[in-house]
């Protein structure tokens, strides 16, 4: 549950402060500077998903993206549309 202490104000926009993610240091994406996890094409998206497929913390990453309602980018091997679908299914 978010409280006001969990949020930061940037001008008129209030955004959640990211909690610490200790699992992120083990993420495969930290060693792939040539791969975009905010892809502009299907080819870039496939490359990002391929990195996620071998990532030891893929589930943690996906859980984080779903819990924080991350709308953009590839997280845990899924794009935003796929994560929203998984999230809706999980609420049923």
Rosetta silent file (secondary structure, phi, psi, omega in degrees, C-alpha in Angstrom):
SEQUENCE: XXXXXXXXXXXXXXXXXXXXXXXXXXXXXXXXXXXXXXXXXXXXXXXXXXXXXXXXXXXXXXXXXXXXXXXXXXXXXXXXXXXXXXXXXXXX
SCORE:     score description
SCORE:     0.000 S_00000001
   1 L     0.000  133.314 -179.867    0.000    0.000    0.000 S_00000001
   2 L   -85.438  142.192  172.276    1.326    3.417   -0.949 S_00000001
   3 L  -120.985  172.058  178.440    1.493    6.292    1.468 S_00000001
   4 H   -60.126  -28.326  178.260    2.429    9.901    0.841 S_00000001
   5 H   -69.369  -17.277  179.740    5.929    9.016    2.069 S_00000001
   6 H   -89.234    4.732 -175.131    6.204    6.594   -0.868 S_00000001
   7 E  -124.010  151.804  177.186    5.693    9.368   -3.400 S_00000001
   8 E  -125.301  143.420  179.796    7.808   12.218   -4.704 S_00000001
   9 E   -99.317  126.572  173.541    6.560   15.396   -6.329 S_00000001
  10 E  -117.311   95.830 -174.520    8.116   16.519   -9.624 S_00000001
  11 L    61.810 -126.608 -179.898    6.434   19.816  -10.397 S_00000001
  12 L   -85.495   -7.168 -175.581    2.735   19.069  -10.749 S_00000001
  13 E   -98.471  127.596  175.450    3.403   15.365  -11.225 S_00000001
  14 E  -104.608  125.496 -178.333    3.526   13.021   -8.254 S_00000001
  15 E  -126.461  150.702  178.192    5.285    9.734   -8.931 S_00000001
  16 E   -66.166  142.005  172.645    5.983    6.677   -6.784 S_00000001
  17 L   -81.592  130.199 -179.002    9.477    6.423   -5.353 S_00000001
  18 L   -69.162  128.880  175.883   11.003    3.140   -6.459 S_00000001
  19 L   -71.685  164.318  178.765   11.583    0.797   -3.590 S_00000001
  20 L   -64.717  137.997 -179.961   14.894   -0.919   -3.326 S_00000001
  21 L  -123.064   79.812 -175.700   15.212   -3.839   -5.754 S_00000001
  22 H   -60.282  -26.590  179.534   18.096   -5.978   -4.484 S_00000001
  23 H   -66.771  -23.302 -173.653   17.386   -8.608   -7.151 S_00000001
  24 H   -62.932  -25.890  179.487   18.201   -6.108   -9.921 S_00000001
  25 H   -66.159  -19.622  179.547   21.962   -6.495   -9.452 S_00000001
  26 H   -96.226    0.181 -175.587   21.598  -10.053  -10.773 S_00000001
  27 L   -68.333  136.432  179.314   19.527   -9.057  -13.817 S_00000001
  28 H   -62.216  -28.885 -177.128   20.868  -10.114  -17.213 S_00000001
  29 H   -68.447  -16.573  179.511   19.942   -6.713  -18.662 S_00000001
  30 H   -69.469  -17.664 -179.542   22.626   -4.989  -16.588 S_00000001
  31 H  -108.912   18.820 -176.870   25.228   -6.498  -18.923 S_00000001
  32 L  -129.325   70.523 -176.935   23.512   -5.736  -22.236 S_00000001
  33 L   -65.561  -19.459 -178.099   24.030   -2.061  -23.099 S_00000001
  34 L   -86.925   -4.128 -178.657   23.244   -2.687  -26.785 S_00000001
  35 L  -104.914  129.854  178.798   19.740   -4.013  -26.100 S_00000001
  36 L   -92.966  125.549  176.423   16.865   -1.580  -25.630 S_00000001
  37 L   -94.112    5.688  170.211   14.256   -2.556  -23.069 S_00000001
  38 L  -126.164   68.319 -168.986   12.122    0.313  -24.331 S_00000001
  39 L   -68.006  151.494  176.926   12.096   -0.918  -27.934 S_00000001
  40 L  -105.363   -4.832  179.733   11.055    1.057  -30.983 S_00000001
  41 L  -146.121  165.670  177.238   10.567   -1.995  -33.213 S_00000001
  42 H   -64.324  -35.377  178.741    9.511   -5.636  -33.001 S_00000001
  43 H   -63.814  -43.283  176.979   13.119   -6.686  -33.663 S_00000001
  44 H   -64.396  -38.785  178.738   14.320   -4.657  -30.668 S_00000001
  45 H   -63.711  -43.571  178.740   11.498   -6.113  -28.567 S_00000001
  46 H   -61.377  -38.901  178.850   12.487   -9.675  -29.537 S_00000001
  47 H   -63.792  -42.010  178.844   16.106   -8.936  -28.560 S_00000001
  48 H   -65.149  -43.730 -179.669   15.011   -7.671  -25.133 S_00000001
  49 H   -63.590  -35.235  177.950   12.736  -10.670  -24.587 S_00000001
  50 H   -64.276  -38.242  176.491   15.619  -13.010  -25.490 S_00000001
  51 H   -65.057  -43.967  179.337   17.733  -11.448  -22.731 S_00000001
  52 H   -60.345  -33.852 -176.897   14.859  -11.868  -20.273 S_00000001
  53 H   -62.639  -25.625 -179.996   14.555  -15.543  -21.224 S_00000001
  54 L  -106.072    8.026 -174.537   17.996  -16.272  -19.733 S_00000001
  55 L   -81.151  130.781 -179.624   17.685  -13.907  -16.775 S_00000001
  56 L   -71.941  -14.563 -179.087   17.928  -15.443  -13.290 S_00000001
  57 L  -117.814   26.782 -177.869   15.595  -12.796  -11.827 S_00000001
  58 H   -55.267  -45.095 -178.468   12.980  -12.728  -14.595 S_00000001
  59 H   -65.066  -41.108  177.843   10.102  -13.525  -12.222 S_00000001
  60 H   -61.646  -42.283  179.850   11.145  -10.841   -9.723 S_00000001
  61 H   -63.371  -46.211  179.470   11.355   -8.303  -12.542 S_00000001
  62 H   -63.782  -43.899  177.434    7.948   -9.253  -13.910 S_00000001
  63 H   -57.950  -44.719  179.321    6.393   -9.153  -10.436 S_00000001
  64 H   -59.703  -47.603 -177.851    7.865   -5.692   -9.891 S_00000001
  65 H   -63.261  -38.527  179.146    6.539   -4.393  -13.215 S_00000001
  66 H   -70.832  -44.690 -178.946    3.051   -5.743  -12.550 S_00000001
  67 H   -64.328  -36.150 -178.900    2.932   -4.484   -8.952 S_00000001
  68 L   -91.702    1.498  179.317    4.130   -0.996   -9.929 S_00000001
  69 L    55.756   43.743  176.905    1.906   -0.984  -13.037 S_00000001
  70 L   -63.178  120.127 -174.437    4.847   -0.236  -15.317 S_00000001
  71 L   -88.432  -26.369 -170.557    3.212    0.660  -18.624 S_00000001
  72 L  -120.019  155.681  174.189    6.192    0.797  -20.940 S_00000001
  73 L    85.870  172.812  177.059    9.129   -1.344  -21.917 S_00000001
  74 L   -97.313  121.316  178.291   10.000   -5.005  -21.634 S_00000001
  75 E  -132.374  127.746  177.705   10.090   -6.210  -18.028 S_00000001
  76 L    61.145   24.500  177.336   10.364   -9.862  -17.061 S_00000001
  77 L    87.857    2.173  179.664   10.034  -10.909  -20.689 S_00000001
  78 E  -123.718  146.823  174.065    6.689   -9.216  -21.352 S_00000001
  79 L   -84.659  176.138 -176.141    5.772   -5.931  -22.987 S_00000001
  80 H   -58.558  -42.413  179.940    3.255   -3.538  -21.456 S_00000001
  81 H   -63.301  -43.007  179.886    0.258   -4.969  -23.283 S_00000001
  82 H   -66.078  -39.599  178.655    1.149   -8.515  -22.233 S_00000001
  83 H   -64.978  -39.239  178.225    1.661   -7.454  -18.601 S_00000001
  84 H   -63.140  -39.859  178.327   -1.739   -5.753  -18.505 S_00000001
  85 H   -63.305  -46.296  178.665   -3.335   -8.950  -19.828 S_00000001
  86 H   -61.799  -41.086 -179.728   -1.563  -11.065  -17.190 S_00000001
  87 H   -63.733  -42.178  178.520   -2.573   -8.585  -14.500 S_00000001
  88 H   -64.558  -42.065  179.646   -6.243   -8.713  -15.550 S_00000001
  89 H   -63.491  -39.971 -179.720   -6.215  -12.510  -15.582 S_00000001
  90 H   -66.090  -24.590 -179.395   -4.655  -12.563  -12.119 S_00000001
  91 H   -83.385  -10.746 -178.322   -7.444  -10.400  -10.704 S_00000001
  92 L   -76.784    0.000    0.000  -10.167  -12.832  -11.815 S_00000001
